[in-house]
Amino acid sequence: MAIISANPDFLFENAFRSFPFEDSISLDNWVSYSSVLDIKGFSRSPRTGKIKLTHITRWNTGSIQPSTPLVLREGYIQLFFSIPVLNLESIVISIDIPTDTNEWPIHKKAIISNANGYPYIMMSSIIGESITKDLPRTMIISLDEVYLEDTVVLDAYKRSIDQFKIIHSDSTESYMSGDVVIVNGLHSVASQNNNSISIKAGQNEGITQKDIPSDPSKEDYCNGIVAINGTSPSGLGEFNIVGGNGILIRNAPSINTIYIEIDQSSNAAKCDTIGSILDAP
């Protein structure tokens, strides 16, 4: 049943029963059944118990603010819910209804967002006009053992993916949403098998240095040496110049120079060519 019901009979019938709450004497003593007609929502947090209605408050515009640790809004009637979650005592969320509302029933949402501003917990409600009679003035009602029906708020923890949080090497975070395409990367390859996606990293996997075009006008790659006489770098992007029989390697980083020289103590020194220099700017 959608929260904005196309069937008015549902809301009419709900005005005479406790749903969306479980039956409770505490609720009957303070709130009319017709005041909260419907609630639907979802929670991406790991819930550990039932969602509890703890307080209903009213703070009229221009009146003295009631003394309470709750975060009240002037000019609003508020329903405060406690959501027990893993590793936290609870999360508090409130549905706020303006006291100057003229058209009833009213549809109001309560949302708690994550660090990226994406809805983490959401409760959408239909509130009836009788709530203004339940709380006719500035006041606070504390409730005991008043719980929402378990089916009202969908437990979406580990059951839905709306976005990915990316943690970068410098510990900064970013988020990806919408269509997420996983493709081969530099020395990494992605593959899918039924409902599983595997990412494998290793030398010569996926895109390697030899696949990067040398013409920077074709692709937005960093300028640099991608091959020397057709020889590609190692999987770490390194060119290793190693001396051999009769050949010495001497590095001069201060002048960006590598010397390839003949070992004067070897038989190669008897050749006409005494040495050569390879400049690597």
N, C-alpha and C positions, 0 to 999 in steps of 0.2 A: 504494500500500500504506500503510494507516494505521499510525501509530507504535505504537498499541496494537493489534497485529495479532490478528484473529480467527482467523488461520491459524497455528497453532503450528509447522507444518512450515517456514514461512519463517524463523523464528528458529532452528529446529534446523539448517536448511541453512546459515544464515549463520554458525553456529558453526565452520564448516569453510572459510570463505572470507574474504578481506580486506574485502569490502564492509561498511560504507560507505566504506572507504578504498580508494585506488588501491593496487595491488601495490607493496610496498616491502620491501627487505631490512632496513632500519632498524626497521620495525614488527615484522617477524618475529622479530627478535632480542630484543625486549623485551616485546611484548604479545601475548597469545593472541588468535586470531581470535574466540574465544567471549567475550572481555571486552567488546567494543563490538559489539552485535548489530545496532543500527539507529540512524540519525540522520536526522531530518527538520527542516527549518527554513526561514526566510525572512530576507532582508536588504533593508531599504529604503535602505541606503546605496549609493552608486555604487561597486560593487566593481570593482577593477582587476586581479584575479588570483584564483588558487585559495586556498581556505581551508586553512591549514596547522596540523597538530597539532605544537606545539613542545615541550611538556613534559607529563609525567604525574608527579604528586607524591603523597606520603602523609605526613601529620603526625599521629602517634598522640597521643591525649590523654595529657598528663603528660610527654611527651618534649620534648627541647630543639628549639626551632624551627630548621629548616634556614636557613642563610644564603643568601638569594636576593632579587632585586628583585621576584619574583612575590608577589602578595597571597595568602598561604596561610591556610587555615582549620584550626584545631586540631580533630582528630577526623574529618578528611575525606580522601578520595582525590579528586584534582582533575585534570581534563583541560583543558589550556590550548590555545586555538586563536587563531591570528593571522589576522585578516581584513583584507586590503589594500583600502583605500578611497581615493577621489579626494581629493587635497589633504591627506591624512594618511599617516603612515608605515604605520600599521595600527591596528586596533581589537582589543583582547584580550578574549576572553570565556572563561569557565571553566564546565565542568559539574562539579558538586560532589556526591560520593556519600558519605554517612555511613559511617564504618568499622564502626559497630555494626549495620548492616543485617542483618536476619534472613531476609527474604523476597526471593528472587531469581527471575527478573531484576527489576531496579528501573527505574522510569521517572523520569527527572529532566529538568528544563528549565533552560536558561540564557537569561536575558533581559537585554538592554540597552535602557533606555527613553530617550525623548526628554525635553525639558524639561517636558512636560506629564504625564509618567509613562506615556506610551503606548508599547507595545513597538516598538522600532526595529529590533532584531535579535533573533531567537529561534532557539534550537536545542533540539529535543526528542530525547531519547535513550533507548535501552534498553540497560542495562548488565548484563552477566552476572557471576556469582559468581567466575569465574576471575580477575577483576581483583585480588581480595584476595591471590591466590597470585602474581600478577605483581609486586605490591608488598607483600611480607609485613611490612615494617617502615617506619619513617620514612625516606623517601628521595626523591630527585629524579632522574627520567630525562629527559635531553635528547634530542630526536629531530631527525633531519635528513631533509628531503625526504619527509615523510609528509603527504599531501594527501587531503582528502575528495574523493569523486567529485563532478563538477560538478553532477550532477542532484540531489544530496542537499539542497542549500540553494537555494531558489527566489530568483532575482534579481527583487525586486519594485520596484526603483528606477524611478520614473516609470511604473509599470504598475498601481498601485493607489492609491486615495485612501481613507484611513480618517478623516481629520480635516483641517480647515483651520486654519492659523495666521493670526490676525488681528493686524496691527500697527496700533495706534491712533495718532492724531495726536500724542499725548504720548510716543510710542515704547514704551509698554507693550504687552505681548502677551497674547493670550487664544486659546483653542482651541475649535473647534466640531466636534462629532462627531454621529453618528447621521444623521437626516434633515435635510439642509440645504436650506432653501427660499429661493430668490432671487426677490425681488419688487421692484416699483417702489418707489423712494425719493423723497425730496424733490429735485425737479428732476433725476431720473435714472430711466431705464427699462431693464428687463431683457428680453431676447428670446432665444429658442432657435431654432437652425436646425440640424437633424440632431444632430450630436454637439458643436455649438458653442454656448456661451452668451455673448451680447454684452451689455455694460452701457454705455449711452450717457448722458452727462450734458450738460445744456444748459437754457437758460431755457425754462420752460413744458413741460419733459419730465416724465413721471411725475406725481408728486404736487406740486402747486403750492400757494401760500398760499391760493388761493380754495377749495381742496379741504379745508382744515382747518376743522372745525366751530368756530363761535364759542362754543358751549356747552361749557365745560370738563368738565361733569358727564358728557358722553357719551363723551369720549375723554380720555386722559391727556396732554394737550398743555400746554405752558407758557402761562400767562396773558399776554396782550399784545394789541396792536392788529393785527387781521388784515385790516381793511378800513376805509376812511373814505368814508362816503356811497356804498358799493358799489364803490369803487375799490381794487383790490388793489395790493400793493407790487410792486416790480420783482423780477427773478429773484434778486437779492441780498437780498431782504427789506427793501428801502428804500422809503420814501415821500419823493418829491422835491417840495418846495414851491418853485416858481420864480416870481420876480416877472415881471410883464409890463409893457405900456404903461401908465405912470402908477401902477404898483403896486410898492411896495418891501417887501422881506422883511428883518426884523431879528430875529436870534436872541439870546435871553438864557438860556443854559444854566444859569446859577447859580440861576435861579428857575423852571426848566423851562417857559419861555415862548417862544413864537414870535409876533412882532408882524408883522401884515400892514397896511401903512400906504399912504396916498395920497401920492404924490410931489407936494409942495406947489408944485413948479415946473411941473407939468403942468396940462392943461386939466381933468383929473379933480378937481383941488382946488376947482373952482368948484361942485361938486355939494354937496348938503346934508350927506351923510355924509362926515366928515373921516377917519375911520379905524375899524378894528375890531381886536379882539384874539382870537387863537385860543390857548387854553390847552391844552397837551398834557402832562398829568401822566404 
